Amino acid sequence: GAVSKTSADDAERELRAILAEHPDYARAWGGLAVVLWARSLDVREEREAWRIKAEDAAREAMARDPKQPDADAVLANLACREGRWEECLSRLERAVRQAPSDTQWRTWYAQRLATAGYLGKAMAQLDIAEAIDPLSGDVAFFRVRLLDTLGRHDEAGRILKDYPRTSQATQYFNAIWRRDYAEARRLAASLPAEDRWRAPELAAVEALQDPQRWPAVMALIDDQIPFLMLIR
């Protein structure tokens, strides 16, 4: 999940203090890799710089313990981004095997399996994650996305009602899939006025009902290109 800059700063500071005293502590290196990797997900930060730092910390962990699950998971994301899917999936599978009760890596493994087209295997991993932590919003988030991918939009919508804090984007796209345009419009309008996605989302709802509006929607989306390049 996302971490605030303050909590990331605190965690990084404490982990580096531990490593200053115990430089061969693989678990601390793995934890540092996760913190730095989480920071790379924040569009307000210098993403690539944080990714490099995260991967360096992960390699330090792996040099000390080749079975360090957090480091494996962080390096898996590097492999995924570079299209090395066999390594991506094998690293995440190994991270899950080494830390079977960690639902974070299991849900990420499920997401990557789904991206690679292994939808049944992805759902099986989410079933295990849900059994471990039935109240996890992250597990619910990935399950809804996978159900929508499978075309089970009404089922996904029912889950969203039980997890109202699931991301706005997930709720918006599920409403679109269910052709509940009034709900999609309400969700888009709930975004702050300054949010980059508010205008395109509102316009897309109208274009889905009147295809002649799509050129205007694409013009709005084109305005997002610098932002999209930043978060890719």
C-alpha positions as CSV (number, residue, x, y, z in Angstrom):
1,G,0.0,0.0,0.0
2,A,0.9,3.6,-0.2
3,V,3.0,5.2,2.6
4,S,3.2,8.8,3.5
5,K,6.5,10.7,3.0
6,T,6.8,11.2,6.8
7,S,6.4,7.5,7.6
8,A,8.8,6.5,4.8
9,D,11.4,9.0,6.1
10,D,11.0,7.6,9.7
11,A,11.2,4.0,8.5
12,E,14.2,4.6,6.3
13,R,16.0,6.5,9.1
14,E,15.4,3.6,11.6
15,L,16.5,0.9,9.1
16,R,19.6,2.8,8.2
17,A,20.4,3.2,11.9
18,I,20.1,-0.6,12.4
19,L,22.3,-1.2,9.3
20,A,24.9,1.1,10.6
21,E,25.3,-1.2,13.6
22,H,24.5,-4.5,11.8
23,P,25.5,-4.1,8.2
24,D,25.0,-7.8,7.4
25,Y,21.4,-7.9,8.6
26,A,19.7,-9.1,5.5
27,R,16.2,-8.5,6.8
28,A,16.9,-4.9,7.4
29,W,18.3,-4.5,3.9
30,G,15.1,-6.1,2.6
31,G,12.9,-3.8,4.7
32,L,14.9,-0.8,3.4
33,A,14.4,-2.0,-0.2
34,V,10.6,-2.2,0.4
35,V,10.4,1.3,1.9
36,L,12.4,2.8,-1.0
37,W,10.4,0.9,-3.5
38,A,7.1,2.1,-1.9
39,R,8.4,5.7,-2.2
40,S,9.0,5.1,-5.9
41,L,5.3,4.6,-6.3
42,D,4.6,8.2,-5.3
43,V,4.2,10.4,-8.3
44,R,5.4,13.4,-6.3
45,E,8.9,11.9,-5.9
46,E,11.7,11.2,-8.3
47,R,10.5,7.7,-9.2
48,E,13.5,6.4,-11.1
49,A,16.0,7.5,-8.4
50,W,14.0,5.8,-5.7
51,R,13.7,2.6,-7.8
52,I,17.5,2.5,-8.3
53,K,18.0,2.9,-4.5
54,A,15.4,0.2,-3.8
55,E,17.0,-2.3,-6.2
56,D,20.5,-1.5,-4.8
57,A,19.2,-2.3,-1.2
58,A,17.5,-5.4,-2.5
59,R,20.8,-6.7,-4.0
60,E,22.5,-6.0,-0.7
61,A,19.9,-8.1,1.1
62,M,20.2,-10.9,-1.5
63,A,24.0,-10.9,-1.2
64,R,23.6,-11.7,2.5
65,D,20.6,-14.0,2.2
66,P,19.6,-15.4,-1.2
67,K,16.2,-16.3,0.2
68,Q,15.3,-12.8,1.5
69,P,11.6,-12.5,0.5
70,D,11.3,-8.7,0.5
71,A,14.3,-8.3,-1.7
72,D,13.1,-10.9,-4.1
73,A,9.8,-9.1,-4.4
74,V,11.4,-5.8,-5.1
75,L,13.7,-7.3,-7.7
76,A,10.7,-9.0,-9.2
77,N,9.2,-5.6,-9.9
78,L,12.3,-4.6,-11.8
79,A,12.1,-7.8,-13.9
80,C,8.4,-7.1,-14.6
81,R,9.1,-3.5,-15.8
82,E,11.7,-4.8,-18.1
83,G,9.5,-7.5,-19.5
84,R,11.5,-10.4,-18.1
85,W,8.3,-12.3,-17.1
86,E,9.8,-15.7,-16.2
87,E,12.1,-14.0,-13.7
88,C,9.4,-11.7,-12.5
89,L,7.0,-14.6,-11.7
90,S,9.6,-16.9,-10.3
91,R,10.9,-14.2,-7.9
92,L,7.5,-13.4,-6.6
93,E,6.6,-17.1,-6.3
94,R,9.7,-17.6,-4.2
95,A,8.9,-14.5,-2.1
96,V,5.5,-16.0,-1.4
97,R,7.0,-19.4,-0.6
98,Q,9.5,-17.8,1.9
99,A,6.9,-15.6,3.5
100,P,3.5,-17.5,3.1
101,S,1.6,-15.3,5.5
102,D,2.6,-12.0,3.9
103,T,-0.5,-11.0,1.9
104,Q,1.2,-8.0,0.3
105,W,3.5,-10.1,-1.8
106,R,0.9,-12.7,-2.5
107,T,-1.5,-10.1,-3.9
108,W,1.3,-8.6,-6.0
109,Y,2.1,-12.1,-7.3
110,A,-1.6,-12.5,-8.2
111,Q,-1.6,-9.2,-10.0
112,R,1.5,-10.2,-12.0
113,L,0.0,-13.6,-12.8
114,A,-3.1,-11.9,-14.1
115,T,-1.0,-9.5,-16.2
116,A,0.7,-12.5,-17.8
117,G,-2.7,-14.1,-18.5
118,Y,-2.8,-16.7,-15.7
119,L,-6.2,-15.6,-14.4
120,G,-7.1,-18.8,-12.7
121,K,-3.8,-19.0,-10.8
122,A,-4.1,-15.3,-9.9
123,M,-7.6,-15.9,-8.3
124,A,-6.3,-18.9,-6.4
125,Q,-3.6,-16.7,-4.8
126,L,-6.2,-14.1,-3.9
127,D,-8.3,-16.8,-2.3
128,I,-5.3,-17.8,-0.1
129,A,-4.6,-14.1,0.7
130,E,-8.2,-13.5,1.7
131,A,-8.2,-16.6,4.0
132,I,-5.1,-15.2,5.7
133,D,-6.6,-11.7,6.0
134,P,-10.3,-11.5,5.2
135,L,-10.5,-7.8,6.1
136,S,-7.7,-6.7,3.8
137,G,-8.7,-3.8,1.6
138,D,-5.7,-4.5,-0.7
139,V,-6.8,-8.1,-1.3
140,A,-10.3,-6.8,-2.1
141,F,-8.9,-4.2,-4.4
142,F,-7.0,-6.8,-6.5
143,R,-10.0,-9.2,-6.4
144,V,-12.3,-6.5,-7.9
145,R,-9.8,-5.8,-10.6
146,L,-9.5,-9.4,-11.5
147,L,-13.3,-10.0,-11.4
148,D,-13.7,-7.1,-13.8
149,T,-11.0,-8.7,-16.1
150,L,-13.0,-11.9,-16.0
151,G,-16.2,-10.1,-16.9
152,R,-17.8,-10.7,-13.4
153,H,-18.7,-7.0,-13.0
154,D,-21.8,-7.4,-10.7
155,E,-19.8,-9.6,-8.4
156,A,-17.0,-7.1,-8.3
157,G,-19.6,-4.3,-7.6
158,R,-20.9,-6.2,-4.6
159,I,-17.4,-6.5,-3.1
160,L,-16.9,-2.8,-3.5
161,K,-19.9,-2.1,-1.4
162,D,-18.2,-3.9,1.5
163,Y,-15.0,-2.0,0.9
164,P,-16.1,1.6,0.3
165,R,-12.5,2.9,0.7
166,T,-11.2,0.9,-2.3
167,S,-9.6,3.3,-4.8
168,Q,-11.8,5.7,-6.7
169,A,-10.4,4.4,-10.0
170,T,-11.5,0.9,-9.2
171,Q,-15.0,2.0,-8.3
172,Y,-15.2,4.2,-11.4
173,F,-14.2,1.5,-13.8
174,N,-16.4,-1.1,-12.2
175,A,-19.4,1.3,-12.6
176,I,-18.4,1.8,-16.2
177,W,-18.3,-1.9,-16.8
178,R,-21.7,-2.3,-15.2
179,R,-23.0,0.6,-17.4
180,D,-24.0,2.4,-14.2
181,Y,-23.2,5.8,-15.7
182,A,-24.9,7.7,-12.9
183,E,-22.6,6.1,-10.4
184,A,-19.5,6.6,-12.6
185,R,-20.4,10.3,-13.0
186,R,-20.9,10.6,-9.2
187,L,-17.5,9.0,-8.6
188,A,-15.7,11.3,-11.1
189,A,-17.4,14.4,-9.7
190,S,-16.2,13.4,-6.2
191,L,-12.6,14.0,-7.2
192,P,-11.1,17.4,-6.1
193,A,-11.5,20.1,-8.8
194,E,-7.7,20.2,-9.2
195,D,-7.4,16.5,-9.8
196,R,-6.1,15.8,-13.3
197,W,-8.4,12.9,-13.9
198,R,-11.7,14.6,-12.9
199,A,-12.4,16.3,-16.3
200,P,-11.4,13.3,-18.4
201,E,-13.5,10.9,-16.3
202,L,-16.5,13.1,-16.4
203,A,-16.2,13.5,-20.2
204,A,-15.7,9.8,-20.7
205,V,-19.0,9.0,-19.0
206,E,-20.8,11.3,-21.4
207,A,-18.9,9.9,-24.5
208,L,-19.9,6.4,-23.6
209,Q,-23.5,7.5,-24.1
210,D,-22.8,9.8,-27.0
211,P,-19.8,8.6,-29.1
212,Q,-19.6,11.9,-30.9
213,R,-18.0,13.3,-27.8
214,W,-14.9,11.1,-27.9
215,P,-12.7,13.6,-29.7
216,A,-13.2,16.0,-26.9
217,V,-12.4,13.3,-24.4
218,M,-9.2,12.3,-26.2
219,A,-8.1,16.0,-26.2
220,L,-8.5,16.0,-22.4
221,I,-6.6,12.7,-22.1
222,D,-3.8,14.1,-24.3
223,D,-3.3,16.8,-21.6
224,Q,-2.4,14.0,-19.2
225,I,0.6,12.7,-21.3
226,P,3.4,14.3,-19.2
227,F,1.7,13.0,-16.1
228,L,1.2,9.5,-17.5
229,M,4.9,9.4,-18.6
230,L,5.8,10.3,-15.0
231,I,3.8,7.4,-13.4
232,R,4.6,4.7,-15.9
